[in-house]
Amino acid sequence: MAQYEVKIKMNASSSDEVKALGNGLQNAVNNIDHSDLQKLLNAVAKNPNIVKTALKFI
């Protein structure tokens, strides 16, 4: 499988926040089936409130 590098831009209050988000995203990409991750991201893009609902169960 080919390996790609993707750059993203985000607003954050500190570099530590950016590092934590970046590490979390990389871990998600490494550990979650890509088709499942894509479905999840599509669902969040359509309805961001599902994240708050999901966090209640974690």
MARMAR-209986 format. One line per field, with one value per atom (N, C-alpha, C): residue number from 1; residue in one letter; x, y, z. Coordinates in steps of 0.05 Angstrom, whole numbers, always signed. Last residue first. Layout:
<nodes>
k (NUM_...)
r (A_...)
x (X_...)
y (Y_...)
z (Z_...)
</nodes>
This chain:
<nodes>
k (58_58_58_57_57_57_56_56_56_55_55_55_54_54_54_53_53_53_52_52_52_51_51_51_50_50_50_49_49_49_48_48_48_47_47_47_46_46_46_45_45_45_44_44_44_43_43_43_42_42_42_41_41_41_40_40_40_39_39_39_38_38_38_37_37_37_36_36_36_35_35_35_34_34_34_33_33_33_32_32_32_31_31_31_30_30_30_29_29_29_28_28_28_27_27_27_26_26_26_25_25_25_24_24_24_23_23_23_22_22_22_21_21_21_20_20_20_19_19_19_18_18_18_17_17_17_16_16_16_15_15_15_14_14_14_13_13_13_12_12_12_11_11_11_10_10_10_9_9_9_8_8_8_7_7_7_6_6_6_5_5_5_4_4_4_3_3_3_2_2_2_1_1_1)
r (I_I_I_F_F_F_K_K_K_L_L_L_A_A_A_T_T_T_K_K_K_V_V_V_I_I_I_N_N_N_P_P_P_N_N_N_K_K_K_A_A_A_V_V_V_A_A_A_N_N_N_L_L_L_L_L_L_K_K_K_Q_Q_Q_L_L_L_D_D_D_S_S_S_H_H_H_D_D_D_I_I_I_N_N_N_N_N_N_V_V_V_A_A_A_N_N_N_Q_Q_Q_L_L_L_G_G_G_N_N_N_G_G_G_L_L_L_A_A_A_K_K_K_V_V_V_E_E_E_D_D_D_S_S_S_S_S_S_S_S_S_A_A_A_N_N_N_M_M_M_K_K_K_I_I_I_K_K_K_V_V_V_E_E_E_Y_Y_Y_Q_Q_Q_A_A_A_M_M_M)
x (-371_-343_-334_-420_-418_-390_-414_-429_-426_-391_-374_-388_-436_-418_-401_-455_-472_-454_-413_-420_-437_-416_-392_-398_-463_-461_-436_-457_-468_-466_-443_-422_-431_-464_-477_-456_-431_-459_-473_-383_-384_-414_-396_-389_-391_-401_-424_-420_-349_-372_-396_-322_-316_-338_-345_-347_-343_-328_-357_-361_-272_-284_-314_-267_-259_-272_-283_-298_-292_-242_-270_-288_-197_-200_-228_-200_-203_-210_-155_-183_-183_-101_-115_-143_-79_-64_-80_-118_-112_-97_-114_-139_-134_-61_-68_-94_-67_-50_-56_-103_-111_-94_-71_-96_-106_-30_-24_-49_-59_-45_-39_-77_-96_-83_-27_-45_-66_-6_+8_-10_-44_-41_-27_-35_-61_-60_+17_+12_-15_+12_+25_+20_-53_-25_-14_-103_-93_-64_-115_-111_-99_-140_-137_-134_-107_-126_-120_-94_-92_-114_-55_-81_-75_-24_-22_-50_-6_-28_-23_+29_+30_+10_+22_+19_+22_+42_+41_+40_+11_+26_+22_+17_+0_+18)
y (+145_+138_+142_+165_+137_+127_+219_+211_+182_+220_+224_+217_+218_+195_+196_+270_+248_+223_+299_+303_+281_+279_+275_+278_+296_+267_+262_+348_+343_+314_+350_+351_+345_+321_+328_+327_+317_+323_+332_+305_+329_+337_+257_+280_+306_+224_+228_+253_+226_+236_+242_+201_+229_+241_+149_+165_+195_+133_+135_+153_+134_+152_+155_+93_+120_+140_+50_+57_+86_+50_+54_+61_+40_+66_+70_+17_+10_+36_+47_+43_+37_+57_+36_+30_+100_+75_+52_+140_+130_+103_+147_+138_+126_+166_+141_+130_+215_+195_+168_+241_+235_+214_+245_+231_+223_+278_+251_+234_+325_+311_+282_+338_+332_+316_+346_+326_+318_+389_+363_+341_+429_+419_+392_+435_+427_+415_+454_+428_+417_+504_+483_+455_+532_+527_+505_+542_+561_+556_+536_+524_+546_+518_+540_+526_+482_+484_+508_+447_+472_+472_+391_+404_+430_+348_+371_+383_+281_+300_+323_+233_+252_+274_+163_+191_+208_+101_+118_+147_+44_+69_+85_-23_+0_+25)
z (+525_+528_+557_+517_+521_+525_+507_+532_+538_+458_+481_+507_+424_+426_+451_+430_+438_+442_+408_+436_+446_+355_+371_+401_+333_+341_+357_+317_+344_+352_+263_+284_+312_+211_+237_+259_+167_+163_+188_+191_+174_+169_+216_+232_+216_+171_+189_+206_+150_+134_+151_+192_+185_+168_+188_+213_+207_+137_+144_+168_+145_+126_+131_+183_+190_+171_+152_+175_+184_+113_+104_+128_+146_+132_+122_+212_+184_+168_+257_+249_+219_+267_+282_+273_+238_+241_+252_+244_+217_+219_+300_+288_+260_+304_+317_+305_+276_+266_+278_+311_+283_+272_+357_+358_+330_+338_+347_+348_+327_+306_+313_+379_+358_+335_+404_+414_+393_+373_+374_+383_+384_+357_+356_+439_+429_+401_+437_+450_+442_+415_+399_+411_+428_+434_+416_+408_+427_+434_+337_+364_+382_+274_+294_+321_+223_+244_+262_+163_+178_+199_+142_+148_+163_+96_+113_+117_+90_+86_+105_+55_+76_+70_+42_+35_+59_+15_+39_+30_-16_-17_+9_+0_+0_+0)
</nodes>
